[in-house]
Amino acid sequence: MNAFVTRLDRLSGPLLAALGLANALFMLSFLAVLLVAMQSLPAAAADDCRGENLLTAMQTEDPDTYRQVMDEAAATINGDTRLFRIDRQGLEPSYLFGTMHLTDERLIDLPPRARDGFDASGTVAIESTEILDPAKAQLAIFAKPELTMFTGKEDLSDYLTEEQRRILVDGLAARGIQLALVERMKPWLILGMVALPPCEMDRKQAGKPFLDVKIAQDAQRDGKELVGLETIMEQFDAMASLPIEFHVRALVETVSYGDRIDDMIETMIELYVSGQTAKVWPMLRAVTPQPQDGSDAAADYAEFEEALVHIRNETMVERALPLLEKGGAFIAVGALHLPGERGLAALIDKAGYTVTPLYE
């Protein structure tokens, strides 16, 4: 076993490193709403949580795997930029921009060409406008508690082995959380609290906005029409559509991963900032060892991507088309929704528009 694989075995759990983190990242567009309801949960103060870029180590320590990641990314359409112009004859140009739902200072401002597209647009669409009104969104969540809580006699422990329970008790305690206090929560909800570096949670609990919120606020300030392509309840439904066993595995492995989640976050941030969105999924798969519990990581990936990306992409495009038909729209959604044959850029192209990548 080479040094890079040994290093990954030391840093990552069998399943989560990718899926648990991706799970949490897809939740971040509305995690701020959840924090409003969980102010009693402590944040772990941290001034800096930047990790190391895993691809940098992979390039020198495991060049074969690194080339596989690069080759897969190169074969993915629309995966080398965050920004696209959308044209159709007779219409003002529209724009599609990919965001990352984190509060890191490198992610919270529109790059210049995207800002120009935003300024020229009369309509702005984000994933959900409910992120601007956490109290209203909180009421909507509480109206359907079965999506976030165990509402019957069962609780999280009913789905845990003794070993998994031990891991959660110890791992949550390290985050200042007692399992007994969150045992009625669905596992993916708990995962959203533990699969992020402490300083990210600190910034969110302090109310620091991420880019999607700033885009929405700027749209309102400038008098632009602001539209949501989904509701928070639809996002919750997508998350809850995955089997409970999937979420339990992801939660347990996330906790096992400990404070090294910052390496994966850092790698994703650096890929995002450079526009290399197509490298994210192959990177995550490359650094995730095959589960030792007999589950199929590839199947978990496929199920996750179908529910949290592809199906949601179809909904977003359906709701974005009336905006594009008017022209002058600026659409900003999570960057992982953009690349690939079933990504938003390709789906909009198939709907009869000319979609052109723009580079910073």
The 8 nearest C-alpha neighbors of each residue, nearest first, counted from 0:
[[1, 4, 5, 2, 3, 6, 61, 8],
 [2, 0, 4, 3, 5, 61, 60, 6],
 [1, 3, 5, 4, 6, 60, 0, 61],
 [2, 4, 6, 60, 5, 1, 61, 7],
 [5, 3, 7, 6, 2, 1, 8, 0],
 [6, 4, 2, 8, 3, 7, 1, 9],
 [5, 7, 3, 9, 4, 8, 2, 10],
 [8, 6, 10, 4, 9, 5, 11, 3],
 [9, 7, 5, 6, 10, 11, 4, 12],
 [8, 10, 6, 7, 11, 5, 12, 4],
 [11, 9, 7, 8, 259, 6, 256, 12],
 [12, 10, 256, 8, 16, 7, 9, 13],
 [11, 13, 252, 256, 14, 15, 255, 16],
 [14, 12, 290, 288, 289, 15, 287, 291],
 [15, 13, 290, 12, 16, 252, 287, 249],
 [16, 14, 19, 252, 249, 18, 17, 253],
 [15, 17, 11, 287, 14, 19, 12, 20],
 [18, 16, 283, 15, 20, 19, 21, 287],
 [17, 19, 21, 15, 20, 22, 16, 249],
 [18, 20, 15, 249, 22, 21, 17, 253],
 [19, 21, 23, 22, 17, 18, 194, 24],
 [22, 20, 24, 18, 23, 19, 17, 25],
 [21, 23, 19, 20, 25, 24, 18, 26],
 [22, 24, 191, 26, 20, 21, 25, 194],
 [25, 23, 21, 27, 26, 22, 20, 100],
 [24, 26, 22, 23, 27, 21, 28, 307],
 [27, 25, 23, 24, 28, 30, 29, 22],
 [26, 28, 30, 24, 29, 100, 25, 23],
 [27, 29, 26, 100, 30, 25, 130, 31],
 [28, 30, 27, 31, 32, 130, 26, 231],
 [31, 29, 27, 33, 32, 26, 28, 34],
 [32, 30, 34, 29, 33, 203, 35, 133],
 [31, 33, 133, 30, 35, 29, 34, 137],
 [34, 32, 30, 36, 35, 31, 37, 29],
 [33, 35, 37, 31, 36, 32, 38, 30],
 [36, 34, 33, 32, 37, 38, 31, 133],
 [35, 37, 34, 33, 38, 32, 137, 39],
 [38, 36, 34, 39, 35, 40, 33, 41],
 [37, 39, 40, 35, 34, 36, 41, 204],
 [40, 38, 37, 41, 36, 34, 42, 35],
 [39, 41, 38, 37, 42, 176, 175, 34],
 [42, 40, 39, 175, 43, 176, 38, 174],
 [41, 43, 201, 44, 200, 40, 197, 204],
 [44, 42, 197, 45, 41, 201, 174, 198],
 [43, 45, 42, 198, 201, 197, 46, 200],
 [46, 44, 198, 47, 197, 43, 48, 201],
 [45, 47, 198, 44, 48, 197, 201, 49],
 [48, 46, 45, 49, 198, 197, 50, 199],
 [49, 47, 198, 196, 261, 50, 45, 46],
 [50, 48, 47, 261, 265, 51, 262, 264],
 [49, 51, 262, 261, 265, 48, 52, 264],
 [50, 52, 262, 53, 265, 49, 266, 261],
 [51, 53, 266, 54, 55, 265, 262, 50],
 [54, 52, 56, 55, 266, 51, 57, 262],
 [55, 53, 57, 56, 52, 58, 266, 65],
 [54, 56, 58, 53, 57, 52, 59, 51],
 [57, 55, 53, 54, 58, 59, 60, 3],
 [56, 58, 54, 61, 60, 55, 59, 65],
 [59, 57, 62, 55, 65, 56, 61, 60],
 [58, 60, 57, 56, 62, 61, 55, 65],
 [59, 61, 57, 3, 56, 58, 62, 2],
 [60, 62, 57, 63, 64, 59, 58, 3],
 [63, 61, 65, 58, 64, 59, 66, 60],
 [64, 62, 66, 65, 61, 67, 58, 57],
 [65, 63, 67, 66, 62, 61, 68, 285],
 [64, 66, 62, 68, 63, 58, 67, 57],
 [67, 65, 69, 63, 68, 64, 70, 62],
 [66, 68, 64, 70, 65, 69, 71, 63],
 [69, 67, 65, 281, 71, 66, 70, 282],
 [68, 70, 66, 72, 67, 71, 73, 65],
 [71, 69, 73, 67, 72, 68, 66, 74],
 [72, 70, 74, 68, 73, 69, 67, 75],
 [71, 73, 277, 278, 69, 75, 74, 70],
 [72, 74, 70, 71, 75, 69, 277, 76],
 [73, 75, 71, 72, 70, 76, 69, 277],
 [76, 74, 72, 339, 73, 78, 277, 71],
 [75, 77, 339, 78, 338, 74, 340, 73],
 [78, 76, 338, 79, 339, 75, 344, 80],
 [77, 79, 277, 338, 276, 76, 75, 80],
 [78, 80, 275, 274, 77, 276, 277, 81],
 [81, 79, 274, 82, 78, 275, 358, 356],
 [80, 82, 97, 274, 96, 334, 83, 79],
 [81, 83, 96, 357, 80, 95, 356, 97],
 [84, 82, 356, 95, 355, 357, 94, 354],
 [85, 83, 94, 355, 354, 93, 356, 95],
 [84, 86, 354, 93, 94, 353, 92, 352],
 [87, 85, 353, 92, 352, 84, 354, 93],
 [86, 88, 352, 90, 89, 353, 85, 92],
 [89, 87, 90, 86, 91, 352, 92, 353],
 [88, 90, 87, 91, 326, 86, 92, 325],
 [91, 89, 326, 88, 87, 92, 325, 86],
 [90, 92, 326, 327, 93, 89, 86, 87],
 [93, 91, 86, 327, 85, 326, 90, 84],
 [92, 94, 328, 327, 85, 329, 326, 84],
 [93, 95, 84, 329, 85, 83, 330, 328],
 [96, 94, 330, 83, 82, 331, 329, 84],
 [97, 95, 82, 331, 81, 330, 94, 83],
 [334, 96, 98, 81, 333, 332, 331, 82],
 [99, 97, 333, 334, 332, 100, 331, 96],
 [98, 100, 333, 101, 334, 106, 97, 210],
 [101, 99, 27, 28, 209, 98, 24, 210],
 [102, 100, 209, 103, 99, 106, 27, 199],
 [101, 103, 209, 104, 208, 107, 207, 106],
 [102, 104, 105, 106, 101, 107, 199, 209],
 [105, 103, 106, 107, 102, 108, 101, 209],
 [106, 104, 103, 107, 272, 108, 268, 102],
 [107, 105, 104, 103, 108, 102, 210, 99],
 [106, 108, 210, 209, 104, 105, 102, 103],
 [109, 107, 106, 210, 110, 105, 213, 104],
 [108, 110, 114, 113, 111, 107, 210, 106],
 [109, 111, 113, 112, 114, 108, 359, 115],
 [112, 110, 114, 113, 115, 109, 359, 116],
 [113, 111, 115, 114, 110, 116, 359, 357],
 [112, 114, 116, 115, 110, 111, 109, 117],
 [115, 113, 117, 111, 112, 116, 109, 118],
 [114, 116, 112, 118, 113, 117, 119, 111],
 [117, 115, 113, 119, 114, 118, 94, 120],
 [116, 118, 114, 120, 115, 119, 329, 113],
 [117, 119, 115, 116, 120, 114, 121, 113],
 [120, 118, 116, 117, 115, 121, 327, 114],
 [121, 119, 327, 328, 117, 118, 122, 329],
 [120, 122, 223, 327, 328, 224, 119, 123],
 [121, 123, 224, 328, 223, 120, 225, 329],
 [124, 122, 329, 225, 328, 330, 224, 226],
 [123, 125, 226, 330, 227, 225, 331, 329],
 [126, 124, 331, 227, 127, 332, 330, 228],
 [125, 127, 228, 227, 229, 332, 128, 124],
 [128, 126, 227, 229, 129, 230, 125, 228],
 [127, 129, 227, 130, 131, 125, 226, 126],
 [130, 128, 131, 127, 132, 136, 133, 231],
 [129, 131, 128, 132, 133, 29, 127, 32],
 [130, 132, 129, 128, 133, 212, 215, 216],
 [131, 133, 129, 130, 135, 134, 136, 128],
 [134, 132, 32, 136, 135, 137, 130, 131],
 [133, 135, 137, 136, 132, 138, 32, 35],
 [136, 134, 138, 137, 133, 132, 139, 129],
 [137, 135, 133, 139, 138, 134, 129, 140],
 [136, 138, 134, 140, 135, 139, 133, 141],
 [137, 139, 141, 135, 136, 140, 142, 134],
 [140, 138, 136, 142, 137, 141, 135, 143],
 [141, 139, 137, 142, 138, 143, 136, 144],
 [140, 142, 144, 138, 143, 139, 137, 147],
 [141, 143, 139, 140, 144, 138, 137, 145],
 [144, 142, 141, 140, 145, 146, 139, 147],
 [145, 143, 141, 146, 147, 148, 142, 140],
 [146, 144, 148, 147, 143, 150, 149, 185],
 [147, 145, 144, 148, 143, 239, 235, 236],
 [146, 148, 185, 145, 144, 184, 188, 149],
 [149, 147, 184, 185, 145, 183, 144, 150],
 [150, 148, 183, 154, 151, 184, 145, 185],
 [149, 151, 148, 145, 152, 144, 153, 183],
 [152, 150, 153, 149, 154, 145, 148, 183],
 [151, 153, 154, 150, 149, 183, 157, 155],
 [154, 152, 151, 157, 149, 155, 150, 156],
 [153, 155, 183, 156, 149, 157, 182, 152],
 [154, 156, 182, 157, 158, 183, 159, 185],
 [157, 155, 159, 158, 154, 164, 182, 160],
 [156, 158, 155, 159, 154, 153, 160, 152],
 [159, 157, 156, 155, 160, 247, 244, 154],
 [160, 158, 156, 163, 157, 164, 161, 155],
 [159, 161, 163, 162, 164, 158, 156, 157],
 [160, 162, 164, 163, 165, 159, 166, 156],
 [163, 161, 165, 160, 164, 166, 159, 167],
 [164, 162, 160, 166, 165, 161, 159, 167],
 [163, 165, 167, 161, 162, 166, 159, 168],
 [164, 166, 162, 168, 163, 167, 161, 169],
 [167, 165, 163, 169, 164, 168, 170, 162],
 [168, 166, 170, 164, 169, 165, 171, 163],
 [167, 169, 165, 171, 166, 170, 178, 172],
 [170, 168, 172, 166, 167, 171, 165, 173],
 [169, 171, 167, 173, 254, 172, 168, 166],
 [172, 170, 176, 174, 173, 168, 169, 167],
 [173, 171, 175, 176, 169, 174, 170, 177],
 [172, 174, 170, 171, 175, 169, 176, 257],
 [175, 173, 171, 172, 176, 170, 43, 193],
 [174, 176, 172, 173, 41, 171, 177, 43],
 [177, 175, 172, 171, 174, 178, 40, 180],
 [176, 178, 179, 180, 172, 171, 175, 168],
 [177, 179, 180, 181, 182, 168, 176, 171],
 [178, 180, 182, 177, 181, 183, 176, 168],
 [181, 179, 178, 177, 182, 176, 183, 184],
 [182, 180, 184, 178, 183, 179, 177, 189],
 [181, 183, 179, 155, 184, 178, 180, 154],
 [182, 184, 154, 149, 181, 148, 155, 185],
 [185, 183, 148, 181, 182, 147, 149, 186],
 [184, 186, 148, 147, 188, 187, 149, 183],
 [187, 185, 189, 188, 246, 247, 190, 184],
 [188, 186, 190, 189, 246, 185, 191, 250],
 [187, 189, 191, 190, 186, 185, 147, 184],
 [190, 188, 186, 192, 191, 187, 193, 184],
 [191, 189, 187, 193, 192, 188, 250, 194],
 [190, 192, 23, 188, 189, 193, 194, 187],
 [191, 193, 190, 189, 194, 195, 188, 200],
 [192, 194, 190, 195, 191, 189, 254, 253],
 [195, 193, 190, 20, 191, 253, 192, 23],
 [194, 196, 193, 199, 197, 200, 192, 260],
 [195, 197, 199, 198, 261, 48, 260, 200],
 [198, 196, 200, 43, 199, 45, 201, 195],
 [197, 199, 201, 45, 200, 196, 48, 202],
 [200, 198, 202, 201, 196, 197, 203, 195],
 [199, 201, 203, 197, 198, 202, 204, 42],
 [202, 200, 198, 204, 199, 203, 42, 205],
 [203, 201, 205, 199, 207, 200, 204, 198],
 [202, 204, 206, 200, 205, 207, 201, 199],
 [203, 205, 201, 206, 202, 200, 34, 42],
 [204, 206, 202, 203, 207, 201, 200, 208],
 [207, 205, 203, 204, 208, 202, 31, 201],
 [206, 208, 203, 202, 205, 102, 209, 204],
 [209, 207, 212, 206, 102, 213, 210, 203],
 [208, 210, 102, 101, 107, 212, 211, 100],
 [209, 211, 107, 213, 212, 214, 108, 208],
 [212, 210, 214, 213, 209, 215, 125, 98],
 [211, 213, 215, 210, 214, 209, 208, 216],
 [212, 214, 216, 210, 215, 211, 217, 209],
 [215, 213, 211, 217, 212, 216, 210, 218],
 [216, 214, 218, 212, 213, 217, 211, 219],
 [215, 217, 213, 219, 218, 214, 212, 220],
 [218, 216, 220, 214, 219, 215, 213, 221],
 [219, 217, 223, 215, 221, 216, 220, 214],
 [218, 220, 222, 216, 217, 221, 223, 215],
 [219, 221, 217, 218, 222, 216, 223, 215],
 [222, 220, 218, 219, 223, 217, 216, 118],
 [221, 223, 219, 220, 218, 224, 121, 217],
 [224, 222, 218, 121, 122, 221, 219, 225],
 [223, 225, 122, 123, 121, 226, 222, 218],
 [226, 224, 123, 124, 122, 223, 218, 215],
 [225, 227, 124, 123, 125, 228, 224, 128],
 [228, 226, 127, 128, 125, 126, 229, 124],
 [227, 229, 126, 315, 318, 127, 125, 226],
 [230, 228, 127, 227, 126, 233, 231, 315],
 [229, 231, 233, 232, 127, 234, 227, 228],
 [230, 232, 234, 233, 235, 127, 229, 129],
 [231, 233, 235, 230, 234, 236, 140, 139],
 [234, 232, 236, 230, 231, 235, 237, 229],
 [235, 233, 231, 237, 232, 236, 238, 230],
 [234, 236, 232, 238, 233, 237, 239, 231],
 [237, 235, 233, 239, 234, 238, 240, 232],
 [238, 236, 234, 240, 235, 239, 306, 307],
 [237, 239, 235, 236, 240, 241, 234, 307],
 [238, 240, 236, 241, 237, 235, 146, 242],
 [241, 239, 237, 238, 236, 242, 306, 235],
 [240, 242, 239, 238, 243, 245, 303, 306],
 [243, 241, 244, 245, 240, 246, 239, 247],
 [242, 244, 246, 245, 247, 241, 186, 239],
 [245, 243, 247, 242, 246, 248, 158, 241],
 [246, 244, 248, 242, 243, 247, 249, 241],
 [245, 247, 249, 243, 248, 244, 187, 186],
 [248, 246, 244, 250, 249, 245, 186, 251],
 [249, 247, 251, 245, 246, 250, 252, 244],
 [248, 250, 19, 15, 246, 252, 247, 251],
 [251, 249, 253, 247, 190, 248, 252, 246],
 [252, 250, 254, 248, 253, 249, 247, 255],
 [251, 253, 255, 15, 12, 249, 254, 250],
 [254, 252, 250, 256, 255, 15, 251, 249],
 [253, 255, 170, 251, 256, 252, 257, 250],
 [256, 254, 252, 253, 257, 12, 251, 170],
 [255, 257, 253, 11, 254, 12, 252, 259],
 [258, 256, 255, 254, 259, 260, 253, 170],
 [257, 259, 260, 256, 261, 196, 197, 254],
 [260, 258, 261, 257, 262, 256, 10, 50],
 [259, 261, 262, 263, 258, 264, 196, 256],
 [260, 262, 50, 264, 259, 263, 196, 265],
 [263, 261, 50, 51, 265, 260, 264, 259],
 [262, 264, 266, 265, 261, 260, 267, 53],
 [263, 265, 261, 267, 266, 262, 268, 260],
 [264, 266, 268, 262, 263, 50, 267, 261],
 [267, 265, 52, 263, 269, 264, 268, 53],
 [268, 266, 270, 264, 265, 269, 271, 263],
 [269, 267, 271, 265, 270, 266, 272, 264],
 [268, 270, 272, 266, 271, 267, 265, 273],
 [271, 269, 275, 267, 273, 268, 272, 274],
 [270, 272, 274, 268, 273, 269, 276, 275],
 [271, 273, 269, 274, 270, 268, 106, 105],
 [272, 274, 270, 271, 275, 269, 80, 79],
 [275, 273, 80, 271, 81, 79, 272, 276],
 [276, 274, 79, 270, 277, 273, 271, 278],
 [275, 277, 78, 278, 274, 279, 271, 79],
 [276, 278, 78, 72, 275, 279, 75, 338],
 [279, 277, 72, 276, 281, 275, 280, 282],
 [278, 280, 282, 277, 276, 281, 283, 267],
 [279, 281, 283, 282, 278, 284, 277, 17],
 [282, 280, 284, 68, 283, 278, 279, 285],
 [283, 281, 285, 279, 280, 284, 278, 68],
 [284, 282, 17, 280, 281, 285, 286, 279],
 [283, 285, 281, 287, 282, 286, 280, 17],
 [286, 284, 282, 283, 287, 281, 64, 68],
 [285, 287, 283, 284, 282, 288, 7, 16],
 [286, 288, 284, 285, 16, 17, 14, 283],
 [289, 287, 13, 290, 286, 14, 8, 12],
 [288, 290, 13, 296, 291, 287, 14, 295],
 [291, 289, 13, 14, 292, 294, 288, 293],
 [290, 292, 293, 289, 13, 294, 14, 288],
 [293, 291, 290, 294, 13, 295, 289, 14],
 [294, 292, 291, 290, 295, 289, 296, 13],
 [295, 293, 292, 290, 296, 291, 299, 298],
 [294, 296, 298, 297, 299, 293, 290, 289],
 [297, 295, 299, 298, 289, 300, 294, 290],
 [298, 296, 300, 299, 295, 301, 284, 289],
 [297, 299, 301, 295, 300, 296, 302, 294],
 [300, 298, 296, 302, 297, 301, 303, 295],
 [301, 299, 297, 303, 298, 302, 304, 296],
 [300, 302, 298, 304, 299, 303, 305, 297],
 [303, 301, 299, 305, 300, 304, 298, 306],
 [302, 304, 300, 306, 301, 305, 307, 299],
 [303, 305, 308, 301, 307, 302, 306, 300],
 [304, 306, 309, 302, 303, 308, 307, 310],
 [307, 305, 303, 304, 310, 308, 237, 302],
 [306, 308, 304, 303, 305, 237, 311, 309],
 [309, 307, 304, 311, 305, 310, 306, 312],
 [308, 310, 305, 312, 311, 341, 304, 306],
 [311, 309, 313, 312, 306, 308, 305, 314],
 [310, 312, 314, 308, 313, 309, 315, 307],
 [313, 311, 309, 315, 310, 314, 308, 343],
 [312, 314, 316, 310, 311, 315, 317, 309],
 [315, 313, 311, 317, 312, 316, 318, 310],
 [316, 314, 312, 318, 228, 317, 313, 319],
 [315, 317, 319, 313, 318, 314, 320, 312],
 [316, 318, 314, 315, 319, 320, 313, 321],
 [317, 319, 315, 316, 320, 228, 314, 321],
 [318, 320, 316, 322, 317, 321, 315, 323],
 [319, 321, 323, 322, 318, 317, 316, 324],
 [322, 320, 324, 323, 319, 318, 325, 317],
 [323, 321, 319, 320, 324, 325, 328, 326],
 [324, 322, 326, 320, 325, 321, 328, 319],
 [323, 325, 321, 322, 326, 320, 90, 87],
 [326, 324, 323, 322, 321, 327, 90, 328],
 [327, 325, 91, 323, 90, 324, 328, 93],
 [326, 328, 120, 93, 91, 92, 121, 122],
 [327, 329, 93, 122, 120, 326, 123, 323],
 [328, 330, 123, 94, 93, 117, 120, 95],
 [331, 329, 124, 95, 123, 125, 94, 96],
 [332, 330, 96, 125, 97, 95, 124, 98],
 [333, 331, 97, 126, 125, 98, 334, 96],
 [332, 334, 98, 97, 99, 335, 336, 100],
 [97, 333, 335, 98, 336, 337, 332, 99],
 [336, 334, 337, 333, 276, 338, 97, 308],
 [335, 337, 334, 342, 333, 343, 308, 338],
 [336, 338, 342, 343, 335, 344, 334, 97],
 [339, 337, 77, 78, 342, 76, 277, 336],
 [340, 338, 342, 76, 75, 341, 77, 78],
 [339, 341, 342, 345, 76, 338, 346, 75],
 [342, 340, 339, 309, 346, 345, 343, 338],
 [343, 341, 337, 338, 339, 336, 345, 344],
 [342, 344, 337, 346, 345, 347, 336, 312],
 [343, 345, 347, 346, 337, 342, 348, 338],
 [346, 344, 348, 347, 343, 342, 340, 349],
 [345, 347, 343, 349, 348, 344, 342, 341],
 [346, 348, 350, 344, 349, 345, 343, 352],
 [347, 349, 352, 345, 350, 346, 351, 354],
 [350, 348, 346, 351, 347, 345, 352, 344],
 [349, 351, 347, 348, 352, 346, 320, 345],
 [352, 350, 349, 348, 353, 347, 87, 346],
 [353, 351, 348, 87, 86, 350, 354, 347],
 [352, 354, 86, 85, 348, 87, 355, 351],
 [353, 355, 85, 348, 84, 352, 83, 86],
 [356, 354, 84, 83, 353, 357, 85, 86],
 [357, 355, 83, 82, 84, 80, 358, 354],
 [358, 356, 83, 82, 355, 84, 80, 359],
 [357, 359, 80, 356, 82, 81, 112, 274],
 [358, 112, 357, 110, 111, 80, 82, 113]]
